[in-house]
Amino acid sequence: MNTLKEKIKALAKENSPLIISIRRHLHQNPELSFEEYNTSAYVSEFLKQQNIPHKTGVAKTGIVALIEGKNPDKKMIALRADMDALPILETNKVDYCSKNNGVMHACGHDVHTASLLGTAKILNELKGEFEGTIKLIFQPGEERIPGGASMMIKEGVLENPAPHGIIGQHVMPFIDAGKVGFREGIYMASADEIYVTVKGKGGHAAMPHQLIDPVLISSHLIIALQQIVSRNANPSMPSVLSFGKIIGNGATNVIPDEVKLEGTFRTFDETWRMEAHKRMKTLAEELAKSMGGTCEFNILKGYPVLINEENITRSARHQAEEFLGKENVESLPLWTAAEDFASYAQIIPGCFYRLGVRNEARGIISPVHTSTFDIDETALETGMGLMAWLAITT
């Protein structure tokens, strides 16, 4: 097995320039969720060149591929990468800056896709030296509810043949390149979108006694909703309620007829999540009514809590330490961001770990979802090599 490990490391190093070039191509040509047509075609063409059998058009732009080793029925592990980008205008000054104005791989999905292609190439070259089957999942639409994971699951991605477990990796700008991070059990939060319309009676701001002010109602509502979270959620399992958009289309002397609010609710407890939905909706409707208005409170249920199954995650961490050295494997804290990989992990044992991409000396420190996000591309060698090793040993 040590010989196989060294072969994987050598192939990861050898393929690094190719995978960096693929990542840069993907970075220059980002596509939004469920619009990844060119990305999908590019991935498919690469798999064809490697003679890796695959199916396209899963959940519109998704791809599923299989690599069979010796005794292909002995075990099956799935590896997943997401392919979509974000509606962000890139401000990086690099040769591979986005050519699609206002769209950017600001969450590193170009890294995930390129890394999994590198992993595929390595595993395909070594398929005579390991047992089992590897299922490769190139997924669309991670950034937009309902999420490409749930759609691919509905179309049978976890069937025919059914994986025994699934592994995914995601860039982490707070971990140095060359290192990775793991956490067993609950790791990432659920994510729900909240859409509120508060209706009143608008008019001249100088005569509020003749009106029902939806701006005032909305201000009370935001504060009251925060108290539901701060006074009811278990402090050991953080919850987050944030409103990032408020539209009250009035003027300095005009009270509008309605105000619209948009926000997000996140938690690590599915039972409390459902209870909070009921409490927030009831409070909003009754508070607005008590102030003379009405409230339409809608919750778009998003991704569930991401739980890393203990056995597969413990095994993966052990193998990561074996492959990279213990000093390069870190423990992760709870993370209030959400990830639709959670949908897979609700059905089969899953391990979602973090790939370090930070290089402070070179100024590569920007968080994801920012216009200056970038990576130390040496991380691609780590990413493809480790994932190939985990596919074989986990």
C-alpha positions in Angstrom: 0.0 0.0 0.0 2.9 2.4 0.7 4.1 1.8 -2.9 0.6 2.8 -4.1 0.7 5.9 -1.9 3.9 7.0 -3.5 2.6 6.3 -6.9 -0.4 8.6 -6.2 1.8 11.3 -4.9 4.0 11.1 -8.0 1.0 11.2 -10.3 -0.4 14.2 -8.4 2.8 16.0 -8.8 3.2 15.0 -12.5 -0.4 16.1 -13.3 -0.3 19.3 -11.3 0.6 21.6 -14.3 -2.3 20.1 -16.3 -4.8 20.5 -13.5 -3.7 24.0 -12.7 -4.4 24.9 -16.4 -7.8 23.3 -16.2 -8.6 25.2 -13.0 -7.6 28.5 -14.7 -9.8 27.7 -17.7 -12.7 27.0 -15.5 -12.0 30.1 -13.5 -12.0 32.2 -16.6 -15.3 30.7 -17.8 -17.6 30.6 -14.8 -21.3 29.8 -15.1 -24.1 30.3 -12.6 -26.1 27.6 -11.0 -27.9 25.2 -13.4 -26.4 27.0 -16.3 -23.1 25.1 -16.4 -23.5 23.9 -20.0 -20.0 24.8 -21.2 -18.4 23.5 -17.9 -20.3 20.2 -18.2 -19.1 19.8 -21.9 -15.5 20.6 -20.8 -15.6 18.0 -18.1 -17.2 15.4 -20.4 -14.5 16.0 -23.0 -11.8 15.4 -20.5 -13.4 12.2 -19.3 -13.7 11.0 -22.9 -10.0 11.7 -23.4 -9.2 9.5 -20.4 -11.6 6.8 -21.6 -13.7 7.1 -18.4 -17.3 6.0 -19.0 -19.8 8.6 -17.9 -23.4 9.9 -18.2 -24.2 13.5 -18.9 -27.4 15.5 -18.5 -28.1 14.4 -14.9 -30.1 17.3 -13.3 -29.6 19.2 -16.6 -25.8 19.7 -16.4 -24.5 17.1 -14.0 -22.2 14.3 -14.8 -21.7 10.8 -13.2 -18.7 8.7 -14.1 -17.4 5.3 -13.0 -13.9 4.0 -12.6 -13.8 0.2 -11.9 -10.8 -1.3 -10.2 -10.2 -5.0 -9.5 -13.2 -6.8 -8.0 -15.5 -3.8 -8.8 -18.4 -5.1 -6.7 -16.3 -5.3 -3.5 -17.0 -1.7 -2.4 -18.0 1.6 -3.9 -17.2 5.1 -2.8 -18.5 8.3 -4.4 -16.5 11.5 -4.8 -18.3 14.7 -5.4 -17.3 18.1 -6.9 -19.6 21.1 -7.5 -19.3 23.2 -10.7 -21.3 26.4 -10.4 -20.1 30.0 -9.8 -21.5 33.1 -8.0 -23.0 36.4 -9.3 -19.9 38.4 -8.2 -17.8 40.8 -10.2 -14.2 39.6 -9.9 -11.6 42.3 -9.0 -8.5 40.1 -9.0 -5.6 41.2 -11.2 -4.6 37.8 -12.6 -4.2 36.4 -16.1 -7.0 33.9 -15.5 -9.6 36.5 -14.2 -13.2 35.8 -15.1 -14.2 36.6 -18.7 -17.9 36.4 -17.8 -18.6 39.9 -16.4 -20.4 39.7 -13.1 -19.9 35.9 -12.6 -17.0 34.5 -10.6 -15.8 31.3 -9.1 -15.6 33.0 -5.7 -16.4 29.9 -3.7 -13.7 27.6 -5.3 -15.9 25.3 -7.3 -13.4 25.6 -10.1 -10.9 24.1 -7.7 -13.2 21.3 -6.7 -14.0 20.3 -10.3 -10.4 20.5 -11.5 -9.2 18.6 -8.5 -11.7 15.8 -9.1 -10.6 15.6 -12.7 -7.1 15.2 -11.5 -8.3 12.5 -9.1 -10.1 10.7 -11.9 -7.0 10.7 -14.0 -4.9 9.3 -11.2 -7.4 6.6 -10.3 -7.9 5.6 -13.9 -4.2 5.1 -14.4 -4.0 2.9 -11.3 -7.3 1.0 -11.6 -5.5 -2.3 -11.9 -4.0 -1.7 -8.5 -7.0 -1.2 -6.2 -10.3 -3.0 -5.5 -13.8 -1.6 -5.8 -15.5 1.0 -7.9 -15.2 4.8 -7.7 -18.3 6.9 -8.6 -17.5 10.5 -9.7 -20.2 13.1 -9.2 -19.8 16.5 -11.0 -22.7 18.4 -9.6 -24.5 21.6 -10.7 -26.3 24.2 -8.7 -24.8 24.0 -5.2 -25.2 27.7 -4.6 -29.0 27.8 -5.3 -31.9 26.2 -3.5 -33.1 23.5 -3.9 -29.5 22.5 -4.7 -28.1 20.2 -7.4 -27.5 17.5 -4.8 -31.2 16.9 -4.1 -31.9 17.0 -7.8 -29.2 14.4 -8.7 -30.4 12.2 -5.8 -34.0 12.3 -7.3 -32.5 11.2 -10.6 -30.8 8.2 -9.0 -27.2 9.3 -8.5 -26.9 7.2 -5.3 -28.3 4.1 -7.0 -27.3 1.6 -9.8 -24.8 1.1 -8.3 -25.2 2.4 -4.8 -22.2 3.9 -3.1 -21.3 2.7 0.5 -20.2 6.3 1.3 -19.5 9.7 -0.2 -16.6 12.1 0.2 -16.4 15.8 -0.8 -13.8 18.5 -0.3 -14.1 22.3 -0.2 -11.6 25.0 -0.3 -10.8 26.8 3.0 -9.0 30.1 2.9 -8.3 30.1 6.6 -6.1 26.9 6.3 -2.7 27.0 4.7 -2.2 25.3 1.4 -0.8 21.8 1.9 -3.1 21.2 4.9 -6.6 19.9 5.3 -9.3 20.0 8.0 -11.8 17.4 9.3 -14.6 17.3 11.8 -16.7 14.3 12.9 -20.4 14.7 13.6 -22.3 17.9 13.1 -20.3 20.3 11.0 -22.3 22.8 8.9 -25.6 24.5 9.5 -28.9 24.2 7.8 -29.9 27.1 5.6 -33.4 28.6 5.0 -34.4 31.7 3.1 -37.0 34.0 4.6 -39.2 36.3 2.5 -41.5 38.7 4.4 -44.0 41.2 3.1 -45.4 43.6 5.6 -48.5 45.5 4.4 -50.0 48.7 5.9 -51.5 51.9 4.6 -49.2 54.4 3.1 -49.4 58.1 2.7 -47.9 61.5 3.8 -45.2 61.0 6.4 -46.3 64.2 8.2 -49.7 62.6 9.0 -48.8 59.2 10.5 -52.0 59.1 12.5 -53.9 58.6 9.3 -51.7 55.7 8.2 -50.6 52.2 9.1 -46.8 52.4 8.9 -45.3 49.1 7.5 -41.8 50.6 8.1 -42.4 50.9 11.8 -44.0 47.4 11.9 -41.0 46.0 10.1 -38.6 47.5 12.5 -40.4 46.0 15.5 -40.6 42.7 13.6 -36.9 42.4 13.0 -36.1 43.0 16.7 -38.8 40.6 17.9 -37.7 37.8 15.6 -34.1 38.1 16.9 -35.5 37.5 20.4 -37.0 34.2 19.3 -33.5 33.0 18.4 -31.6 34.6 21.4 -34.2 33.4 24.0 -35.2 30.0 22.7 -32.2 28.4 20.9 -29.9 26.1 22.8 -26.7 28.2 23.4 -24.6 25.1 22.8 -25.9 24.9 19.2 -25.7 28.3 17.6 -28.5 29.7 15.5 -28.2 32.7 13.1 -31.1 34.9 11.9 -30.0 37.7 9.6 -31.9 40.1 7.3 -29.8 41.4 4.4 -32.4 43.1 2.3 -35.1 45.6 3.3 -37.1 47.4 0.6 -39.5 50.2 1.6 -40.1 52.1 -1.5 -41.2 55.4 0.0 -39.4 58.8 0.4 -38.4 61.2 3.1 -42.0 62.3 3.3 -43.8 59.2 2.0 -44.7 56.1 3.9 -45.0 53.2 1.5 -47.9 50.7 1.5 -45.6 47.7 2.1 -42.1 46.7 3.1 -40.3 43.6 1.9 -37.7 41.8 4.0 -35.3 39.0 2.9 -33.1 37.0 5.2 -31.6 33.7 6.2 -32.0 31.4 9.2 -29.4 28.8 10.1 -29.1 26.3 12.9 -27.4 23.0 13.8 -30.5 21.4 15.3 -33.2 20.1 12.9 -35.9 19.8 15.6 -35.3 23.4 16.7 -35.2 24.4 13.1 -38.8 23.3 12.5 -40.0 24.8 15.8 -38.3 28.1 15.0 -40.1 28.2 11.6 -43.5 28.0 13.4 -42.6 30.5 16.1 -41.3 33.1 13.6 -44.3 32.8 11.3 -46.8 33.1 14.2 -45.0 36.0 15.8 -44.7 37.9 12.5 -48.4 37.6 11.6 -49.6 38.4 15.1 -47.3 41.4 15.7 -48.3 42.9 12.3 -52.0 42.4 13.1 -51.6 44.0 16.6 -50.2 47.1 14.9 -53.0 47.3 12.3 -51.2 45.7 9.4 -50.7 42.3 7.9 -47.7 40.1 7.2 -47.0 37.4 4.7 -44.2 35.3 6.1 -42.7 32.7 3.8 -39.8 30.3 4.5 -38.0 28.6 1.6 -36.6 25.5 3.2 -33.0 25.0 2.1 -30.2 22.6 2.9 -30.2 20.4 6.0 -27.6 20.3 8.7 -24.4 18.7 7.4 -23.4 15.7 9.5 -20.1 13.9 8.9 -20.7 10.3 9.7 -18.2 9.3 12.4 -16.8 6.1 11.0 -16.1 7.3 7.5 -14.8 10.6 8.7 -12.5 9.1 11.3 -11.1 6.7 8.7 -10.6 9.5 6.2 -8.8 11.7 8.8 -6.5 8.8 9.7 -5.7 8.2 6.0 -5.1 11.9 5.5 -2.6 11.9 8.3 -1.0 8.9 6.7 -0.9 10.6 3.3 0.0 14.2 4.4 1.5 13.8 7.9 -0.4 14.5 11.1 1.0 18.0 11.2 -0.9 18.9 8.1 -4.3 17.7 9.3 -6.4 20.1 11.5 -9.6 19.9 13.5 -12.5 22.1 12.3 -14.9 24.1 14.4 -18.7 24.3 13.7 -19.3 26.4 10.6 -22.5 28.4 10.2 -22.3 28.3 6.4 -24.4 25.7 4.6 -23.6 23.1 1.9 -25.9 20.9 -0.1 -23.5 18.0 0.2 -25.6 17.6 3.4 -28.3 16.1 1.2 -26.1 13.1 0.3 -24.9 12.7 3.9 -28.6 12.4 5.0 -28.8 9.2 2.9 -25.4 7.5 3.0 -22.3 7.9 5.2 -20.6 11.1 4.2 -17.3 12.9 4.9 -17.0 16.6 3.9 -13.5 18.0 4.6 -11.6 21.2 4.0 -8.7 21.8 1.6 -6.4 24.6 2.7 -5.7 27.2 0.0 -4.2 30.1 2.0 -0.8 31.6 1.4 -0.4 34.7 3.6 3.1 35.4 2.2 1.7 35.9 -1.2 -1.4 37.8 0.0 -3.8 34.9 -0.8 -6.0 35.5 2.2 -9.5 36.6 1.0 -12.6 34.7 2.2 -14.9 32.8 -0.1 -17.8 34.8 -1.7 -15.6 37.9 -2.1 -14.4 39.6 -5.3 -10.8 39.0 -4.4 -11.0 35.3 -3.5 -8.1 33.2 -5.0 -6.0 30.2 -4.1 -2.5 29.0 -3.8 -2.6 26.6 -6.7 -0.2 24.1 -5.0 -3.4 23.1 -3.2 -4.5 21.3 -6.3 -1.7 18.8 -6.0 -2.8 18.1 -2.4 -6.5 18.0 -3.3 -6.3 15.5 -6.2 -3.7 13.3 -4.5 -5.5 13.1 -1.2 -8.9 12.4 -2.7 -7.5 9.6 -4.8 -5.9 8.1 -1.7 -9.1 8.4 0.3 -11.1 6.8 -2.5 -8.9 3.7 -2.3 -8.4 3.5 1.4 -11.5 4.9 3.2 
